[in-house]
Amino acid sequence: PAPGYPACPDHTEKLKLWDLMKVEENLGATLTENMAMNPPSSVSGYLISHPKSKYFNILSIGKDQLESYAKRKKMSFNEMKKWLQTIYQG
């Protein structure tokens, strides 16, 4: 899974990866204001290894889930809605 893809639709999680791994300093890759990666050939993701692991998609979330997630991320409802608009069904 990778931030911005169906199993992890929140692109803002890339900020944590960039900070933790000092991506810009170490690799020169940057993020745009919309969290697109530059250079365009850049990739990011979470590598998980377990024989029983399976990939899954998050198809939709409700208002209560978005409110809870926004609160835990310390973001406003509307800001979080912007980032999760493809799965928010409100």
PDB file of N, CA, C and O in Angstrom, chain B, residues numbered from 101:
ATOM      1  N   PRO B 101       0.830  -1.207   0.000  1.00  0.00           N
ATOM      2  CA  PRO B 101       0.000   0.000   0.000  1.00  0.00           C
ATOM      3  C   PRO B 101       0.867   1.261   0.000  1.00  0.00           C
ATOM      4  O   PRO B 101       2.022   1.244   0.425  1.00  0.00           O
ATOM      5  N   ALA B 102       0.284   2.335  -0.481  1.00  0.00           N
ATOM      6  CA  ALA B 102       1.000   3.606  -0.553  1.00  0.00           C
ATOM      7  C   ALA B 102       0.022   4.749  -0.315  1.00  0.00           C
ATOM      8  O   ALA B 102      -1.140   4.652  -0.711  1.00  0.00           O
ATOM      9  N   PRO B 103       0.470   5.841   0.332  1.00  0.00           N
ATOM     10  CA  PRO B 103      -0.406   6.988   0.539  1.00  0.00           C
ATOM     11  C   PRO B 103      -0.967   7.505  -0.786  1.00  0.00           C
ATOM     12  O   PRO B 103      -0.229   7.747  -1.741  1.00  0.00           O
ATOM     13  N   GLY B 104      -2.278   7.664  -0.816  1.00  0.00           N
ATOM     14  CA  GLY B 104      -2.932   8.163  -2.013  1.00  0.00           C
ATOM     15  C   GLY B 104      -3.548   7.066  -2.863  1.00  0.00           C
ATOM     16  O   GLY B 104      -4.245   7.354  -3.836  1.00  0.00           O
ATOM     17  N   TYR B 105      -3.303   5.821  -2.511  1.00  0.00           N
ATOM     18  CA  TYR B 105      -3.872   4.694  -3.244  1.00  0.00           C
ATOM     19  C   TYR B 105      -5.007   4.073  -2.435  1.00  0.00           C
ATOM     20  O   TYR B 105      -5.163   4.398  -1.258  1.00  0.00           O
ATOM     21  N   PRO B 106      -5.805   3.186  -3.036  1.00  0.00           N
ATOM     22  CA  PRO B 106      -7.041   2.711  -2.409  1.00  0.00           C
ATOM     23  C   PRO B 106      -6.945   2.197  -0.970  1.00  0.00           C
ATOM     24  O   PRO B 106      -7.877   2.413  -0.195  1.00  0.00           O
ATOM     25  N   ALA B 107      -5.875   1.539  -0.592  1.00  0.00           N
ATOM     26  CA  ALA B 107      -5.775   1.043   0.780  1.00  0.00           C
ATOM     27  C   ALA B 107      -5.387   2.143   1.767  1.00  0.00           C
ATOM     28  O   ALA B 107      -5.631   2.002   2.966  1.00  0.00           O
ATOM     29  N   CYS B 108      -4.794   3.224   1.292  1.00  0.00           N
ATOM     30  CA  CYS B 108      -4.328   4.345   2.118  1.00  0.00           C
ATOM     31  C   CYS B 108      -4.625   5.652   1.384  1.00  0.00           C
ATOM     32  O   CYS B 108      -3.697   6.314   0.918  1.00  0.00           O
ATOM     33  N   PRO B 109      -5.888   6.035   1.273  1.00  0.00           N
ATOM     34  CA  PRO B 109      -6.243   7.171   0.413  1.00  0.00           C
ATOM     35  C   PRO B 109      -5.783   8.552   0.867  1.00  0.00           C
ATOM     36  O   PRO B 109      -5.905   9.513   0.107  1.00  0.00           O
ATOM     37  N   ASP B 110      -5.265   8.675   2.064  1.00  0.00           N
ATOM     38  CA  ASP B 110      -4.856   9.978   2.591  1.00  0.00           C
ATOM     39  C   ASP B 110      -3.453  10.356   2.106  1.00  0.00           C
ATOM     40  O   ASP B 110      -2.455   9.841   2.610  1.00  0.00           O
ATOM     41  N   HIS B 111      -3.389  11.251   1.134  1.00  0.00           N
ATOM     42  CA  HIS B 111      -2.104  11.711   0.584  1.00  0.00           C
ATOM     43  C   HIS B 111      -1.254  12.422   1.627  1.00  0.00           C
ATOM     44  O   HIS B 111      -0.029  12.439   1.504  1.00  0.00           O
ATOM     45  N   THR B 112      -1.875  13.016   2.658  1.00  0.00           N
ATOM     46  CA  THR B 112      -1.098  13.777   3.638  1.00  0.00           C
ATOM     47  C   THR B 112      -0.151  12.894   4.447  1.00  0.00           C
ATOM     48  O   THR B 112       0.753  13.411   5.103  1.00  0.00           O
ATOM     49  N   GLU B 113      -0.335  11.594   4.416  1.00  0.00           N
ATOM     50  CA  GLU B 113       0.583  10.697   5.119  1.00  0.00           C
ATOM     51  C   GLU B 113       1.972  10.728   4.484  1.00  0.00           C
ATOM     52  O   GLU B 113       2.952  10.335   5.118  1.00  0.00           O
ATOM     53  N   LYS B 114       2.062  11.192   3.241  1.00  0.00           N
ATOM     54  CA  LYS B 114       3.381  11.337   2.600  1.00  0.00           C
ATOM     55  C   LYS B 114       4.250  12.318   3.385  1.00  0.00           C
ATOM     56  O   LYS B 114       5.473  12.183   3.409  1.00  0.00           O
ATOM     57  N   LEU B 115       3.619  13.305   4.029  1.00  0.00           N
ATOM     58  CA  LEU B 115       4.381  14.281   4.808  1.00  0.00           C
ATOM     59  C   LEU B 115       5.172  13.590   5.912  1.00  0.00           C
ATOM     60  O   LEU B 115       6.317  13.952   6.183  1.00  0.00           O
ATOM     61  N   LYS B 116       4.561  12.596   6.546  1.00  0.00           N
ATOM     62  CA  LYS B 116       5.258  11.851   7.606  1.00  0.00           C
ATOM     63  C   LYS B 116       6.445  11.084   7.034  1.00  0.00           C
ATOM     64  O   LYS B 116       7.525  11.068   7.625  1.00  0.00           O
ATOM     65  N   LEU B 117       6.243  10.451   5.887  1.00  0.00           N
ATOM     66  CA  LEU B 117       7.344   9.723   5.251  1.00  0.00           C
ATOM     67  C   LEU B 117       8.483  10.666   4.887  1.00  0.00           C
ATOM     68  O   LEU B 117       9.651  10.361   5.130  1.00  0.00           O
ATOM     69  N   TRP B 118       8.142  11.810   4.305  1.00  0.00           N
ATOM     70  CA  TRP B 118       9.158  12.777   3.880  1.00  0.00           C
ATOM     71  C   TRP B 118       9.957  13.259   5.085  1.00  0.00           C
ATOM     72  O   TRP B 118      11.178  13.401   5.010  1.00  0.00           O
ATOM     73  N   ASP B 119       9.267  13.512   6.197  1.00  0.00           N
ATOM     74  CA  ASP B 119       9.938  13.994   7.403  1.00  0.00           C
ATOM     75  C   ASP B 119      10.781  12.889   8.037  1.00  0.00           C
ATOM     76  O   ASP B 119      11.953  13.099   8.348  1.00  0.00           O
ATOM     77  N   LEU B 120      10.190  11.729   8.225  1.00  0.00           N
ATOM     78  CA  LEU B 120      10.877  10.617   8.883  1.00  0.00           C
ATOM     79  C   LEU B 120      12.146  10.198   8.141  1.00  0.00           C
ATOM     80  O   LEU B 120      13.182   9.942   8.755  1.00  0.00           O
ATOM     81  N   MET B 121      12.048  10.133   6.829  1.00  0.00           N
ATOM     82  CA  MET B 121      13.171   9.645   6.026  1.00  0.00           C
ATOM     83  C   MET B 121      14.011  10.761   5.411  1.00  0.00           C
ATOM     84  O   MET B 121      14.985  10.498   4.705  1.00  0.00           O
ATOM     85  N   LYS B 122      13.624  12.019   5.687  1.00  0.00           N
ATOM     86  CA  LYS B 122      14.331  13.176   5.136  1.00  0.00           C
ATOM     87  C   LYS B 122      14.518  12.999   3.625  1.00  0.00           C
ATOM     88  O   LYS B 122      15.620  13.123   3.089  1.00  0.00           O
ATOM     89  N   VAL B 123      13.400  12.705   2.968  1.00  0.00           N
ATOM     90  CA  VAL B 123      13.409  12.370   1.540  1.00  0.00           C
ATOM     91  C   VAL B 123      13.983  13.496   0.685  1.00  0.00           C
ATOM     92  O   VAL B 123      14.817  13.254  -0.187  1.00  0.00           O
ATOM     93  N   GLU B 124      13.541  14.716   0.932  1.00  0.00           N
ATOM     94  CA  GLU B 124      14.026  15.827   0.107  1.00  0.00           C
ATOM     95  C   GLU B 124      15.537  15.999   0.258  1.00  0.00           C
ATOM     96  O   GLU B 124      16.248  16.195  -0.727  1.00  0.00           O
ATOM     97  N   GLU B 125      16.019  15.922   1.501  1.00  0.00           N
ATOM     98  CA  GLU B 125      17.446  16.093   1.753  1.00  0.00           C
ATOM     99  C   GLU B 125      18.267  14.926   1.204  1.00  0.00           C
ATOM    100  O   GLU B 125      19.321  15.128   0.601  1.00  0.00           O
ATOM    101  N   ASN B 126      17.773  13.704   1.418  1.00  0.00           N
ATOM    102  CA  ASN B 126      18.544  12.522   1.033  1.00  0.00           C
ATOM    103  C   ASN B 126      18.403  12.128  -0.435  1.00  0.00           C
ATOM    104  O   ASN B 126      19.347  11.609  -1.031  1.00  0.00           O
ATOM    105  N   LEU B 127      17.233  12.369  -1.020  1.00  0.00           N
ATOM    106  CA  LEU B 127      16.992  11.923  -2.391  1.00  0.00           C
ATOM    107  C   LEU B 127      16.694  13.048  -3.374  1.00  0.00           C
ATOM    108  O   LEU B 127      16.807  12.864  -4.586  1.00  0.00           O
ATOM    109  N   GLY B 128      16.312  14.220  -2.850  1.00  0.00           N
ATOM    110  CA  GLY B 128      15.977  15.336  -3.730  1.00  0.00           C
ATOM    111  C   GLY B 128      14.547  15.312  -4.241  1.00  0.00           C
ATOM    112  O   GLY B 128      14.151  16.200  -4.995  1.00  0.00           O
ATOM    113  N   ALA B 129      13.760  14.310  -3.845  1.00  0.00           N
ATOM    114  CA  ALA B 129      12.357  14.246  -4.263  1.00  0.00           C
ATOM    115  C   ALA B 129      11.547  15.240  -3.435  1.00  0.00           C
ATOM    116  O   ALA B 129      11.794  15.407  -2.241  1.00  0.00           O
ATOM    117  N   THR B 130      10.592  15.890  -4.066  1.00  0.00           N
ATOM    118  CA  THR B 130       9.769  16.890  -3.398  1.00  0.00           C
ATOM    119  C   THR B 130       8.291  16.558  -3.566  1.00  0.00           C
ATOM    120  O   THR B 130       7.915  15.712  -4.378  1.00  0.00           O
ATOM    121  N   LEU B 131       7.469  17.237  -2.786  1.00  0.00           N
ATOM    122  CA  LEU B 131       6.016  17.108  -2.874  1.00  0.00           C
ATOM    123  C   LEU B 131       5.422  18.438  -3.321  1.00  0.00           C
ATOM    124  O   LEU B 131       5.860  19.501  -2.880  1.00  0.00           O
ATOM    125  N   THR B 132       4.422  18.374  -4.197  1.00  0.00           N
ATOM    126  CA  THR B 132       3.711  19.581  -4.594  1.00  0.00           C
ATOM    127  C   THR B 132       2.664  19.896  -3.532  1.00  0.00           C
ATOM    128  O   THR B 132       2.501  19.127  -2.585  1.00  0.00           O
ATOM    129  N   GLU B 133       1.960  21.003  -3.672  1.00  0.00           N
ATOM    130  CA  GLU B 133       0.904  21.352  -2.705  1.00  0.00           C
ATOM    131  C   GLU B 133      -0.228  20.332  -2.710  1.00  0.00           C
ATOM    132  O   GLU B 133      -0.980  20.241  -1.739  1.00  0.00           O
ATOM    133  N   ASN B 134      -0.358  19.569  -3.781  1.00  0.00           N
ATOM    134  CA  ASN B 134      -1.382  18.523  -3.871  1.00  0.00           C
ATOM    135  C   ASN B 134      -0.819  17.141  -3.551  1.00  0.00           C
ATOM    136  O   ASN B 134      -1.491  16.132  -3.765  1.00  0.00           O
ATOM    137  N   MET B 135       0.398  17.090  -3.047  1.00  0.00           N
ATOM    138  CA  MET B 135       1.091  15.871  -2.633  1.00  0.00           C
ATOM    139  C   MET B 135       1.536  14.978  -3.784  1.00  0.00           C
ATOM    140  O   MET B 135       1.802  13.793  -3.583  1.00  0.00           O
ATOM    141  N   ALA B 136       1.619  15.533  -4.980  1.00  0.00           N
ATOM    142  CA  ALA B 136       2.222  14.787  -6.086  1.00  0.00           C
ATOM    143  C   ALA B 136       3.736  14.791  -5.863  1.00  0.00           C
ATOM    144  O   ALA B 136       4.284  15.751  -5.321  1.00  0.00           O
ATOM    145  N   MET B 137       4.396  13.733  -6.274  1.00  0.00           N
ATOM    146  CA  MET B 137       5.835  13.617  -6.062  1.00  0.00           C
ATOM    147  C   MET B 137       6.600  14.059  -7.301  1.00  0.00           C
ATOM    148  O   MET B 137       6.217  13.762  -8.433  1.00  0.00           O
ATOM    149  N   ASN B 138       7.696  14.779  -7.057  1.00  0.00           N
ATOM    150  CA  ASN B 138       8.621  15.173  -8.121  1.00  0.00           C
ATOM    151  C   ASN B 138       9.988  14.629  -7.802  1.00  0.00           C
ATOM    152  O   ASN B 138      10.416  14.742  -6.653  1.00  0.00           O
ATOM    153  N   PRO B 139      10.694  14.053  -8.728  1.00  0.00           N
ATOM    154  CA  PRO B 139      10.296  13.879 -10.118  1.00  0.00           C
ATOM    155  C   PRO B 139       9.133  12.893 -10.247  1.00  0.00           C
ATOM    156  O   PRO B 139       8.919  12.060  -9.367  1.00  0.00           O
ATOM    157  N   PRO B 140       8.383  12.993 -11.354  1.00  0.00           N
ATOM    158  CA  PRO B 140       7.195  12.153 -11.538  1.00  0.00           C
ATOM    159  C   PRO B 140       7.457  10.649 -11.460  1.00  0.00           C
ATOM    160  O   PRO B 140       6.530   9.880 -11.207  1.00  0.00           O
ATOM    161  N   SER B 141       8.677  10.225 -11.669  1.00  0.00           N
ATOM    162  CA  SER B 141       8.992   8.793 -11.583  1.00  0.00           C
ATOM    163  C   SER B 141       9.161   8.317 -10.140  1.00  0.00           C
ATOM    164  O   SER B 141       9.428   7.137  -9.913  1.00  0.00           O
ATOM    165  N   SER B 142       9.009   9.219  -9.155  1.00  0.00           N
ATOM    166  CA  SER B 142       9.156   8.862  -7.747  1.00  0.00           C
ATOM    167  C   SER B 142       8.006   7.966  -7.287  1.00  0.00           C
ATOM    168  O   SER B 142       6.879   8.078  -7.768  1.00  0.00           O
ATOM    169  N   VAL B 143       8.316   7.084  -6.354  1.00  0.00           N
ATOM    170  CA  VAL B 143       7.293   6.222  -5.755  1.00  0.00           C
ATOM    171  C   VAL B 143       7.499   6.197  -4.244  1.00  0.00           C
ATOM    172  O   VAL B 143       8.611   6.399  -3.754  1.00  0.00           O
ATOM    173  N   SER B 144       6.422   5.948  -3.516  1.00  0.00           N
ATOM    174  CA  SER B 144       6.511   5.779  -2.076  1.00  0.00           C
ATOM    175  C   SER B 144       5.516   4.702  -1.673  1.00  0.00           C
ATOM    176  O   SER B 144       4.570   4.419  -2.408  1.00  0.00           O
ATOM    177  N   GLY B 145       5.724   4.110  -0.524  1.00  0.00           N
ATOM    178  CA  GLY B 145       4.788   3.092  -0.064  1.00  0.00           C
ATOM    179  C   GLY B 145       5.242   2.494   1.250  1.00  0.00           C
ATOM    180  O   GLY B 145       6.325   2.790   1.755  1.00  0.00           O
ATOM    181  N   TYR B 146       4.393   1.654   1.784  1.00  0.00           N
ATOM    182  CA  TYR B 146       4.688   0.918   3.005  1.00  0.00           C
ATOM    183  C   TYR B 146       4.978  -0.518   2.599  1.00  0.00           C
ATOM    184  O   TYR B 146       4.156  -1.153   1.937  1.00  0.00           O
ATOM    185  N   LEU B 147       6.114  -1.027   2.981  1.00  0.00           N
ATOM    186  CA  LEU B 147       6.461  -2.401   2.651  1.00  0.00           C
ATOM    187  C   LEU B 147       6.145  -3.285   3.856  1.00  0.00           C
ATOM    188  O   LEU B 147       6.725  -3.130   4.931  1.00  0.00           O
ATOM    189  N   ILE B 148       5.227  -4.200   3.653  1.00  0.00           N
ATOM    190  CA  ILE B 148       4.766  -5.079   4.734  1.00  0.00           C
ATOM    191  C   ILE B 148       4.945  -6.512   4.269  1.00  0.00           C
ATOM    192  O   ILE B 148       4.474  -6.888   3.196  1.00  0.00           O
ATOM    193  N   SER B 149       5.617  -7.296   5.065  1.00  0.00           N
ATOM    194  CA  SER B 149       5.850  -8.676   4.677  1.00  0.00           C
ATOM    195  C   SER B 149       5.250  -9.630   5.707  1.00  0.00           C
ATOM    196  O   SER B 149       5.660  -9.659   6.867  1.00  0.00           O
ATOM    197  N   HIS B 150       4.289 -10.391   5.260  1.00  0.00           N
ATOM    198  CA  HIS B 150       3.706 -11.450   6.077  1.00  0.00           C
ATOM    199  C   HIS B 150       3.005 -12.403   5.121  1.00  0.00           C
ATOM    200  O   HIS B 150       2.315 -11.953   4.206  1.00  0.00           O
ATOM    201  N   PRO B 151       3.161 -13.688   5.308  1.00  0.00           N
ATOM    202  CA  PRO B 151       2.563 -14.641   4.365  1.00  0.00           C
ATOM    203  C   PRO B 151       1.037 -14.550   4.245  1.00  0.00           C
ATOM    204  O   PRO B 151       0.472 -14.959   3.231  1.00  0.00           O
ATOM    205  N   LYS B 152       0.380 -14.023   5.257  1.00  0.00           N
ATOM    206  CA  LYS B 152      -1.086 -13.919   5.211  1.00  0.00           C
ATOM    207  C   LYS B 152      -1.575 -12.503   4.901  1.00  0.00           C
ATOM    208  O   LYS B 152      -2.779 -12.246   4.915  1.00  0.00           O
ATOM    209  N   SER B 153      -0.656 -11.597   4.624  1.00  0.00           N
ATOM    210  CA  SER B 153      -1.083 -10.228   4.326  1.00  0.00           C
ATOM    211  C   SER B 153      -1.803 -10.181   2.984  1.00  0.00           C
ATOM    212  O   SER B 153      -1.477 -10.920   2.054  1.00  0.00           O
ATOM    213  N   LYS B 154      -2.797  -9.286   2.909  1.00  0.00           N
ATOM    214  CA  LYS B 154      -3.579  -9.117   1.689  1.00  0.00           C
ATOM    215  C   LYS B 154      -3.818  -7.632   1.455  1.00  0.00           C
ATOM    216  O   LYS B 154      -3.965  -6.855   2.398  1.00  0.00           O
ATOM    217  N   TYR B 155      -3.854  -7.256   0.193  1.00  0.00           N
ATOM    218  CA  TYR B 155      -4.145  -5.879  -0.177  1.00  0.00           C
ATOM    219  C   TYR B 155      -5.661  -5.676  -0.140  1.00  0.00           C
ATOM    220  O   TYR B 155      -6.420  -6.585  -0.477  1.00  0.00           O
ATOM    221  N   PHE B 156      -6.093  -4.500   0.263  1.00  0.00           N
ATOM    222  CA  PHE B 156      -7.524  -4.204   0.299  1.00  0.00           C
ATOM    223  C   PHE B 156      -7.751  -2.759  -0.096  1.00  0.00           C
ATOM    224  O   PHE B 156      -6.830  -1.944  -0.058  1.00  0.00           O
ATOM    225  N   ASN B 157      -8.966  -2.446  -0.470  1.00  0.00           N
ATOM    226  CA  ASN B 157      -9.352  -1.083  -0.840  1.00  0.00           C
ATOM    227  C   ASN B 157     -10.306  -0.521   0.201  1.00  0.00           C
ATOM    228  O   ASN B 157     -11.125  -1.252   0.757  1.00  0.00           O
ATOM    229  N   ILE B 158     -10.205   0.762   0.461  1.00  0.00           N
ATOM    230  CA  ILE B 158     -11.199   1.464   1.254  1.00  0.00           C
ATOM    231  C   ILE B 158     -12.123   2.117   0.239  1.00  0.00           C
ATOM    232  O   ILE B 158     -11.728   3.052  -0.458  1.00  0.00           O
ATOM    233  N   LEU B 159     -13.345   1.630   0.155  1.00  0.00           N
ATOM    234  CA  LEU B 159     -14.266   2.089  -0.879  1.00  0.00           C
ATOM    235  C   LEU B 159     -14.989   3.368  -0.513  1.00  0.00           C
ATOM    236  O   LEU B 159     -15.154   4.248  -1.358  1.00  0.00           O
ATOM    237  N   SER B 160     -15.421   3.489   0.733  1.00  0.00           N
ATOM    238  CA  SER B 160     -16.115   4.709   1.158  1.00  0.00           C
ATOM    239  C   SER B 160     -16.109   4.819   2.672  1.00  0.00           C
ATOM    240  O   SER B 160     -15.989   3.826   3.390  1.00  0.00           O
ATOM    241  N   ILE B 161     -16.242   6.067   3.141  1.00  0.00           N
ATOM    242  CA  ILE B 161     -16.367   6.330   4.571  1.00  0.00           C
ATOM    243  C   ILE B 161     -17.522   7.297   4.784  1.00  0.00           C
ATOM    244  O   ILE B 161     -17.874   8.066   3.890  1.00  0.00           O
ATOM    245  N   GLY B 162     -18.098   7.250   5.958  1.00  0.00           N
ATOM    246  CA  GLY B 162     -19.197   8.138   6.304  1.00  0.00           C
ATOM    247  C   GLY B 162     -18.710   9.382   7.037  1.00  0.00           C
ATOM    248  O   GLY B 162     -17.525   9.525   7.338  1.00  0.00           O
ATOM    249  N   LYS B 163     -19.648  10.272   7.314  1.00  0.00           N
ATOM    250  CA  LYS B 163     -19.317  11.529   7.979  1.00  0.00           C
ATOM    251  C   LYS B 163     -18.696  11.288   9.351  1.00  0.00           C
ATOM    252  O   LYS B 163     -17.737  11.966   9.721  1.00  0.00           O
ATOM    253  N   ASP B 164     -19.227  10.335  10.109  1.00  0.00           N
ATOM    254  CA  ASP B 164     -18.685  10.054  11.431  1.00  0.00           C
ATOM    255  C   ASP B 164     -17.233   9.585  11.366  1.00  0.00           C
ATOM    256  O   ASP B 164     -16.422   9.942  12.221  1.00  0.00           O
ATOM    257  N   GLN B 165     -16.912   8.792  10.359  1.00  0.00           N
ATOM    258  CA  GLN B 165     -15.544   8.320  10.201  1.00  0.00           C
ATOM    259  C   GLN B 165     -14.610   9.457   9.795  1.00  0.00           C
ATOM    260  O   GLN B 165     -13.480   9.542  10.276  1.00  0.00           O
ATOM    261  N   LEU B 166     -15.085  10.323   8.913  1.00  0.00           N
ATOM    262  CA  LEU B 166     -14.272  11.459   8.487  1.00  0.00           C
ATOM    263  C   LEU B 166     -14.045  12.416   9.658  1.00  0.00           C
ATOM    264  O   LEU B 166     -12.935  12.914   9.845  1.00  0.00           O
ATOM    265  N   GLU B 167     -15.085  12.672  10.439  1.00  0.00           N
ATOM    266  CA  GLU B 167     -14.943  13.540  11.618  1.00  0.00           C
ATOM    267  C   GLU B 167     -13.924  12.968  12.596  1.00  0.00           C
ATOM    268  O   GLU B 167     -13.077  13.697  13.112  1.00  0.00           O
ATOM    269  N   SER B 168     -14.004  11.674  12.850  1.00  0.00           N
ATOM    270  CA  SER B 168     -13.082  11.020  13.776  1.00  0.00           C
ATOM    271  C   SER B 168     -11.647  11.070  13.260  1.00  0.00           C
ATOM    272  O   SER B 168     -10.717  11.357  14.014  1.00  0.00           O
ATOM    273  N   TYR B 169     -11.477  10.792  11.984  1.00  0.00           N
ATOM    274  CA  TYR B 169     -10.138  10.797  11.388  1.00  0.00           C
ATOM    275  C   TYR B 169      -9.545  12.205  11.401  1.00  0.00           C
ATOM    276  O   TYR B 169      -8.369  12.385  11.717  1.00  0.00           O
ATOM    277  N   ALA B 170     -10.354  13.193  11.059  1.00  0.00           N
ATOM    278  CA  ALA B 170      -9.881  14.579  11.066  1.00  0.00           C
ATOM    279  C   ALA B 170      -9.424  14.987  12.465  1.00  0.00           C
ATOM    280  O   ALA B 170      -8.396  15.644  12.627  1.00  0.00           O
ATOM    281  N   LYS B 171     -10.191  14.594  13.458  1.00  0.00           N
ATOM    282  CA  LYS B 171      -9.845  14.921  14.848  1.00  0.00           C
ATOM    283  C   LYS B 171      -8.516  14.274  15.234  1.00  0.00           C
ATOM    284  O   LYS B 171      -7.666  14.921  15.846  1.00  0.00           O
ATOM    285  N   ARG B 172      -8.331  13.000  14.879  1.00  0.00           N
ATOM    286  CA  ARG B 172      -7.092  12.298  15.214  1.00  0.00           C
ATOM    287  C   ARG B 172      -5.896  12.857  14.461  1.00  0.00           C
ATOM    288  O   ARG B 172      -4.772  12.801  14.960  1.00  0.00           O
ATOM    289  N   LYS B 173      -6.120  13.396  13.264  1.00  0.00           N
ATOM    290  CA  LYS B 173      -5.043  14.000  12.477  1.00  0.00           C
ATOM    291  C   LYS B 173      -4.828  15.470  12.832  1.00  0.00           C
ATOM    292  O   LYS B 173      -3.915  16.120  12.323  1.00  0.00           O
ATOM    293  N   LYS B 174      -5.690  15.981  13.717  1.00  0.00           N
ATOM    294  CA  LYS B 174      -5.644  17.397  14.115  1.00  0.00           C
ATOM    295  C   LYS B 174      -5.810  18.314  12.906  1.00  0.00           C
ATOM    296  O   LYS B 174      -5.094  19.302  12.746  1.00  0.00           O
ATOM    297  N   MET B 175      -6.782  17.955  12.056  1.00  0.00           N
ATOM    298  CA  MET B 175      -7.123  18.739  10.879  1.00  0.00           C
ATOM    299  C   MET B 175      -8.604  19.088  10.956  1.00  0.00           C
ATOM    300  O   MET B 175      -9.372  18.406  11.634  1.00  0.00           O
ATOM    301  N   SER B 176      -9.000  20.140  10.266  1.00  0.00           N
ATOM    302  CA  SER B 176     -10.412  20.489  10.232  1.00  0.00           C
ATOM    303  C   SER B 176     -11.163  19.468   9.379  1.00  0.00           C
ATOM    304  O   SER B 176     -10.571  18.781   8.546  1.00  0.00           O
ATOM    305  N   PHE B 177     -12.456  19.381   9.597  1.00  0.00           N
ATOM    306  CA  PHE B 177     -13.299  18.475   8.816  1.00  0.00           C
ATOM    307  C   PHE B 177     -13.167  18.788   7.328  1.00  0.00           C
ATOM    308  O   PHE B 177     -12.996  17.882   6.513  1.00  0.00           O
ATOM    309  N   ASN B 178     -13.248  20.075   6.975  1.00  0.00           N
ATOM    310  CA  ASN B 178     -13.193  20.465   5.562  1.00  0.00           C
ATOM    311  C   ASN B 178     -11.834  20.178   4.930  1.00  0.00           C
ATOM    312  O   ASN B 178     -11.767  19.798   3.761  1.00  0.00           O
ATOM    313  N   GLU B 179     -10.758  20.353   5.683  1.00  0.00           N
ATOM    314  CA  GLU B 179      -9.428  20.045   5.149  1.00  0.00           C
ATOM    315  C   GLU B 179      -9.294  18.545   4.892  1.00  0.00           C
ATOM    316  O   GLU B 179      -8.776  18.126   3.857  1.00  0.00           O
ATOM    317  N   MET B 180      -9.764  17.747   5.842  1.00  0.00           N
ATOM    318  CA  MET B 180      -9.678  16.301   5.675  1.00  0.00           C
ATOM    319  C   MET B 180     -10.588  15.840   4.543  1.00  0.00           C
ATOM    320  O   MET B 180     -10.245  14.921   3.799  1.00  0.00           O
ATOM    321  N   LYS B 181     -11.740  16.475   4.414  1.00  0.00           N
ATOM    322  CA  LYS B 181     -12.678  16.164   3.329  1.00  0.00           C
ATOM    323  C   LYS B 181     -12.017  16.396   1.970  1.00  0.00           C
ATOM    324  O   LYS B 181     -12.229  15.633   1.027  1.00  0.00           O
ATOM    325  N   LYS B 182     -11.215  17.456   1.883  1.00  0.00           N
ATOM    326  CA  LYS B 182     -10.493  17.752   0.642  1.00  0.00           C
ATOM    327  C   LYS B 182      -9.592  16.579   0.253  1.00  0.00           C
ATOM    328  O   LYS B 182      -9.548  16.182  -0.911  1.00  0.00           O
ATOM    329  N   TRP B 183      -8.873  16.027   1.240  1.00  0.00           N
ATOM    330  CA  TRP B 183      -7.926  14.960   0.961  1.00  0.00           C
ATOM    331  C   TRP B 183      -8.588  13.607   0.739  1.00  0.00           C
ATOM    332  O   TRP B 183      -8.019  12.738   0.079  1.00  0.00           O
ATOM    333  N   LEU B 184      -9.776  13.425   1.280  1.00  0.00           N
ATOM    334  CA  LEU B 184     -10.452  12.122   1.156  1.00  0.00           C
ATOM    335  C   LEU B 184     -11.729  12.207   0.330  1.00  0.00           C
ATOM    336  O   LEU B 184     -12.623  11.375   0.484  1.00  0.00           O
ATOM    337  N   GLN B 185     -11.822  13.197  -0.536  1.00  0.00           N
ATOM    338  CA  GLN B 185     -13.046  13.406  -1.310  1.00  0.00           C
ATOM    339  C   GLN B 185     -13.425  12.216  -2.189  1.00  0.00           C
ATOM    340  O   GLN B 185     -14.600  12.037  -2.510  1.00  0.00           O
ATOM    341  N   THR B 186     -12.458  11.415  -2.576  1.00  0.00           N
ATOM    342  CA  THR B 186     -12.785  10.269  -3.456  1.00  0.00           C
ATOM    343  C   THR B 186     -13.471   9.135  -2.712  1.00  0.00           C
ATOM    344  O   THR B 186     -14.105   8.283  -3.335  1.00  0.00           O
ATOM    345  N   ILE B 187     -13.353   9.109  -1.380  1.00  0.00           N
ATOM    346  CA  ILE B 187     -13.997   8.029  -0.634  1.00  0.00           C
ATOM    347  C   ILE B 187     -15.066   8.507   0.334  1.00  0.00           C
ATOM    348  O   ILE B 187     -15.795   7.689   0.895  1.00  0.00           O
ATOM    349  N   TYR B 188     -15.177   9.826   0.544  1.00  0.00           N
ATOM    350  CA  TYR B 188     -16.186  10.364   1.471  1.00  0.00           C
ATOM    351  C   TYR B 188     -17.548  10.380   0.808  1.00  0.00           C
ATOM    352  O   TYR B 188     -17.714  10.960  -0.265  1.00  0.00           O
ATOM    353  N   GLN B 189     -18.506   9.760   1.428  1.00  0.00           N
ATOM    354  CA  GLN B 189     -19.852   9.650   0.881  1.00  0.00           C
ATOM    355  C   GLN B 189     -20.830  10.508   1.665  1.00  0.00           C
ATOM    356  O   GLN B 189     -21.872  10.016   2.099  1.00  0.00           O
ATOM    357  N   GLY B 190     -20.511  11.785   1.854  1.00  0.00           N
ATOM    358  CA  GLY B 190     -21.372  12.652   2.659  1.00  0.00           C
ATOM    359  C   GLY B 190     -22.022  13.750   1.892  1.00  0.00           C
ATOM    360  O   GLY B 190     -22.769  14.544   2.464  1.00  0.00           O
TER     361      GLY B 190
END
